[in-house]
Amino acid sequence: MSRSNQEVLREAVVHFEQMQAYAANDLSSQLVIDAVCMRLSAGLESLNRLEPGTLDELFGADWPLMWGMRNRIAHGYLLVDADIVRLTVERDVPLILDRINAHLG
């Protein structure tokens, strides 16, 4: 049984909000960075289960960059730059959540 776009979006929100809670801790700690990366990756994997039209509507040309971040975390974890993770948490994730929440209504 496949899940609806609404269910997938709610799941992604849970991952991103938990990631933000982790990020409220010391982002100079490798343990915190690792936890943030794992939730970021899980949230992006959730979004990847959306119908392509919904992905385009929500993220457009940003989606390949977002998925690239997930791939970097999943396949090249030692190469993930903690500064990029910090910027993603501070700048990008709030925008992602805004888009998702606006779509959810």
trRosetta pair geometry for C-beta under 8 A, 3 or more apart (Angstrom, degrees):
i j d omega theta_ij theta_ji phi_ij phi_ji
3 7 4.2 -110 178 85 110 132
3 8 5.5 134 106 -53 118 84
3 11 7.8 31 141 -13 160 137
3 49 7.0 38 57 137 109 135
4 7 4.8 99 55 5 78 100
4 8 7.1 -142 96 -3 42 87
5 8 5.6 -56 -147 39 34 112
5 9 6.1 34 155 -20 68 107
5 50 5.6 61 -128 -135 91 86
5 51 6.1 -57 -78 8 117 99
5 54 5.2 -175 -134 -92 138 168
6 9 5.8 -56 -147 37 28 110
6 10 6.4 28 154 -19 64 106
6 104 6.6 107 -137 -123 82 86
7 10 5.8 -54 -147 36 31 110
7 11 6.4 34 153 -20 64 105
8 11 5.7 -54 -152 34 31 113
8 12 6.5 32 151 -19 64 104
8 46 5.7 163 -171 171 77 86
8 47 7.1 123 152 -104 108 32
8 49 5.0 -149 -128 86 135 107
8 50 5.5 -180 108 -75 148 73
9 12 5.6 -52 -149 35 34 112
9 13 6.5 39 151 -23 65 102
9 46 8.0 143 -92 140 20 114
9 47 7.7 56 -102 -103 58 74
9 50 7.4 59 -62 -89 82 117
9 100 5.2 170 -165 -160 105 104
9 103 6.5 -130 -133 91 158 120
9 104 5.7 -171 119 -71 139 107
10 13 5.5 -49 -150 31 34 115
10 14 6.8 40 150 -22 63 99
10 104 7.2 106 -70 -113 78 140
11 14 5.7 -51 -156 28 34 113
11 15 6.8 31 150 -14 65 103
11 46 4.7 -158 105 -144 108 139
12 15 5.7 -56 -154 37 36 110
12 16 6.2 28 154 -14 70 108
12 43 4.7 87 -156 -159 74 77
12 44 7.8 88 -134 -63 109 21
12 46 4.0 -170 -75 95 81 131
12 47 5.1 66 -102 -57 147 83
12 100 6.4 -142 91 -121 121 154
13 16 5.8 -59 -143 42 31 107
13 17 5.9 28 160 -17 67 110
13 97 6.6 95 -126 -130 82 88
13 100 5.8 -172 -73 123 97 144
13 101 7.2 97 -108 -69 130 82
13 104 7.8 -16 -46 -31 144 154
14 17 6.1 -58 -142 39 24 107
14 18 6.3 22 158 -15 62 108
15 18 6.0 -60 -149 39 27 107
15 19 6.2 32 152 -23 63 108
15 39 4.9 173 -176 -172 80 81
15 40 7.6 155 148 -83 108 17
15 42 4.5 -154 -133 99 140 102
15 43 3.5 -168 98 -71 127 85
15 46 6.2 174 6 -2 141 138
16 19 5.3 -51 -147 34 33 118
16 20 6.5 36 153 -21 64 101
16 39 7.2 152 -88 148 26 105
16 40 7.6 64 -106 -107 68 55
16 43 4.6 88 -54 -121 80 155
16 93 5.6 172 -160 -163 109 108
16 96 6.5 -149 -122 98 155 121
16 97 5.6 -170 121 -75 145 102
16 100 7.9 148 26 24 152 153
17 20 5.6 -48 -150 32 35 113
17 21 6.7 39 149 -20 63 101
17 97 7.5 100 -66 -113 78 135
18 21 5.4 -49 -152 33 38 115
18 22 6.6 40 149 -18 66 100
18 39 5.2 -144 91 -134 99 145
19 22 5.7 -52 -152 35 34 111
19 23 6.2 32 151 -19 66 109
19 35 7.8 174 -124 131 61 77
19 36 5.3 87 -160 -144 88 64
19 39 3.6 -170 -75 103 93 130
19 40 5.5 102 -128 -58 152 69
19 43 6.6 -68 -17 -21 139 136
19 89 7.0 -142 143 -116 104 98
19 93 6.8 -134 97 -135 127 154
20 23 5.4 -55 -143 39 33 113
20 24 6.8 49 152 -35 62 94
20 89 6.9 150 -105 -161 63 95
20 93 6.5 -177 -72 126 100 143
21 24 5.8 -40 -158 12 33 116
22 25 6.2 -52 -179 20 46 111
22 32 5.9 164 166 -156 91 77
22 35 4.5 -147 -154 114 148 119
22 36 5.1 -164 102 -73 124 73
22 39 6.5 157 14 9 140 143
23 27 6.1 23 -154 -82 72 109
23 32 7.1 119 -105 169 38 109
23 36 5.2 78 -72 -106 89 126
23 86 8.0 146 -150 -122 114 57
23 89 4.5 175 -133 -163 158 146
25 29 6.8 -43 129 36 109 133
25 32 4.8 -148 89 -113 113 135
26 29 4.5 80 94 -13 103 109
26 32 5.8 171 76 -7 61 155
27 32 5.8 -117 -104 109 39 132
27 33 6.6 86 -162 -72 65 82
27 36 7.5 18 -121 -24 90 156
27 82 7.3 146 161 176 89 105
27 85 7.7 -174 -163 104 112 104
27 86 5.3 100 160 -101 148 103
27 89 7.4 -154 -109 49 138 155
28 32 7.9 45 51 48 32 127
28 82 7.9 77 -124 159 42 146
29 32 4.1 80 75 7 104 105
29 33 6.8 -174 93 -8 54 83
30 33 5.4 -52 -145 39 37 114
30 34 6.1 41 154 -23 67 104
30 82 7.9 -84 -105 -91 64 133
31 34 5.8 -53 -149 34 28 113
31 35 6.6 26 153 -16 62 105
32 35 5.7 -55 -148 37 33 110
32 36 6.2 34 153 -20 66 107
33 36 5.7 -55 -147 38 30 113
33 37 6.2 31 155 -21 65 107
33 80 7.8 164 160 109 114 121
33 82 5.1 -52 -120 -122 148 99
33 85 5.7 98 -149 90 93 160
34 37 5.8 -55 -147 36 29 111
34 38 6.4 28 156 -20 64 105
35 38 5.9 -54 -148 34 30 110
35 39 6.6 22 157 -10 64 106
36 39 6.2 -63 -151 42 29 103
36 40 6.1 31 153 -21 66 110
36 85 5.9 108 105 174 129 122
36 89 6.2 -38 -165 -78 136 130
37 40 5.5 -54 -142 38 30 113
37 41 6.1 32 158 -19 65 106
37 73 4.9 179 -176 -137 104 122
37 77 7.3 113 141 -139 152 92
37 80 6.0 55 -115 153 143 169
37 85 6.1 -58 -74 -119 90 134
38 41 5.8 -53 -148 37 29 112
38 42 6.4 29 153 -18 63 107
38 73 7.7 -179 -80 170 36 129
39 42 5.5 -52 -143 38 35 112
39 43 6.2 38 156 -21 66 104
40 43 5.8 -54 -149 35 29 111
40 44 6.4 24 155 -14 63 108
40 69 7.2 -71 148 134 123 118
40 70 7.5 -152 129 -94 84 72
40 73 6.6 170 87 -64 107 165
40 85 7.4 -147 -8 -140 161 92
40 88 6.8 49 -132 126 148 138
40 89 7.9 -92 -77 -77 126 81
40 93 7.5 -93 -112 -87 99 121
41 44 5.9 -59 -148 40 30 108
41 45 6.2 32 154 -20 65 107
41 70 5.2 120 -131 -141 69 79
41 73 4.5 -138 -74 101 117 141
41 74 5.7 136 -146 -59 134 90
42 45 5.6 -52 -145 36 31 113
42 46 6.5 39 152 -23 62 101
43 46 5.6 -49 -154 29 33 115
43 47 6.7 31 150 -16 64 103
43 96 7.9 89 144 134 132 146
44 47 5.5 -51 -149 36 37 112
44 48 6.5 46 150 -29 64 101
44 66 5.9 -171 -127 155 117 97
44 67 6.5 162 175 -101 121 50
44 69 6.9 -169 -79 81 163 98
44 70 4.0 -143 102 -74 146 128
45 48 5.5 -47 -151 25 35 119
45 49 7.5 38 151 -22 59 96
45 70 6.5 152 -53 -156 72 141
46 49 6.2 -58 -171 23 38 110
47 50 5.7 -24 -173 -7 54 116
47 55 6.9 109 161 -108 92 95
47 58 7.9 -124 -155 90 117 147
47 59 7.8 62 171 -21 138 145
47 66 7.5 -32 85 131 148 139
48 55 7.8 38 -120 -96 37 136
48 67 6.6 96 -90 -108 113 109
48 70 7.7 -118 -43 68 130 173
50 54 4.4 -111 170 84 118 121
50 55 5.0 146 87 -55 120 84
50 58 7.6 -14 137 18 171 137
51 54 4.7 87 61 6 83 106
51 55 7.3 -153 91 -7 42 85
52 55 5.5 -54 -148 35 36 114
52 56 6.3 35 155 -18 68 104
53 56 5.7 -54 -149 37 32 111
53 57 6.2 34 153 -21 66 107
54 57 5.5 -52 -144 36 33 114
54 58 6.1 22 160 -11 66 110
54 103 7.8 94 -161 -166 99 148
55 58 6.2 -65 -144 44 25 102
55 59 5.9 -41 -179 39 64 108
55 63 5.3 65 169 -108 105 154
56 59 7.3 -86 -123 59 14 66
56 60 5.9 54 -167 -96 57 48
56 63 7.3 -72 -87 -9 44 145
57 60 7.7 23 -133 -56 3 74
57 103 7.6 113 115 -110 115 127
58 63 8.0 87 83 -72 87 110
58 99 5.1 111 -164 152 87 124
58 100 6.9 39 -148 -80 135 60
58 103 6.0 -33 -95 -53 107 149
59 62 4.5 -108 -179 71 87 100
59 63 4.1 108 106 -61 126 86
59 66 6.3 -54 -169 3 149 144
59 96 7.8 11 -94 -120 110 84
59 99 7.0 108 -71 132 69 164
60 63 6.8 174 76 -9 23 96
61 64 7.1 -39 -173 23 51 102
61 65 7.8 44 140 -5 66 107
62 65 5.5 -65 -164 44 52 112
62 66 5.8 53 143 -26 82 107
63 66 5.4 -56 -144 37 35 113
63 67 6.1 30 160 -16 70 105
64 67 5.7 -54 -141 41 31 108
64 68 6.2 41 153 -26 63 105
65 68 5.4 -50 -149 32 32 118
65 69 6.8 38 150 -22 62 97
66 69 5.7 -49 -159 27 34 112
66 70 6.9 34 145 -16 63 102
66 96 7.7 118 -119 -99 138 128
67 70 5.3 -47 -153 34 41 116
67 71 6.4 43 148 -20 67 102
68 71 5.5 -52 -147 36 34 112
68 72 6.4 39 152 -23 65 101
69 72 5.6 -51 -150 31 32 114
69 73 6.6 30 152 -16 64 104
69 84 7.9 -158 -126 145 106 120
69 88 6.8 128 -151 -110 152 148
70 73 5.8 -57 -152 37 32 109
70 74 6.0 19 156 -11 68 114
71 74 5.8 -60 -135 45 30 105
71 75 5.5 -15 178 18 70 117
71 76 7.7 36 136 12 69 97
72 75 7.0 -69 -120 53 15 82
72 76 5.3 -53 -157 57 56 107
72 79 6.6 -105 -168 91 92 102
72 80 5.8 123 137 -92 103 83
73 76 7.8 -13 -35 59 6 64
73 77 6.2 38 -171 -102 45 73
73 80 5.7 47 -99 -86 63 138
74 77 7.4 -14 -151 -61 4 89
76 79 4.1 -26 151 37 108 121
76 80 7.0 143 104 -45 79 73
77 80 5.9 -31 -160 -7 42 114
80 84 7.2 -125 -176 64 69 115
80 85 6.4 53 159 -51 110 116
81 84 4.2 76 79 5 104 108
81 85 7.0 -174 94 -10 54 82
82 85 5.4 -51 -150 35 38 115
82 86 6.4 43 151 -22 67 101
83 86 5.5 -48 -149 33 34 114
83 87 6.5 33 152 -16 65 104
84 87 5.7 -53 -147 39 34 111
84 88 6.2 40 151 -24 65 105
85 88 5.6 -54 -148 35 31 115
85 89 6.4 31 154 -19 64 105
86 89 5.8 -56 -150 35 30 111
86 90 6.2 16 158 -9 65 113
87 90 5.9 -63 -141 45 29 104
87 91 5.4 -14 176 17 70 120
87 92 7.3 58 131 -8 72 102
88 91 6.9 -67 -117 54 15 84
88 92 4.7 -39 -150 39 58 124
88 93 6.3 71 149 -32 71 94
89 92 7.7 13 -20 48 12 83
89 93 5.5 -7 -137 8 36 133
90 93 7.8 78 18 32 13 98
90 94 7.8 -22 166 -5 29 113
91 94 7.3 -91 180 32 15 102
91 95 7.3 -2 151 -6 57 115
92 95 5.8 -66 -158 39 38 110
92 96 6.2 38 151 -22 74 106
93 96 5.3 -50 -144 35 37 115
93 97 6.2 37 157 -17 68 103
94 97 5.7 -55 -147 39 32 110
94 98 6.3 37 152 -24 65 104
95 98 5.5 -49 -147 33 33 115
95 99 6.5 33 155 -18 64 102
96 99 5.9 -56 -153 35 30 109
96 100 6.4 25 153 -15 65 108
97 100 5.7 -56 -144 40 33 110
97 101 5.9 29 160 -16 68 110
98 101 6.0 -58 -141 41 25 107
98 102 6.2 27 158 -20 63 109
99 102 5.9 -56 -147 36 27 111
99 103 6.4 26 154 -18 62 108
100 103 5.7 -61 -153 37 31 111
100 104 6.3 26 153 -17 67 108
101 104 5.6 -53 -142 39 34 110
102 105 7.5 34 175 -74 32 37
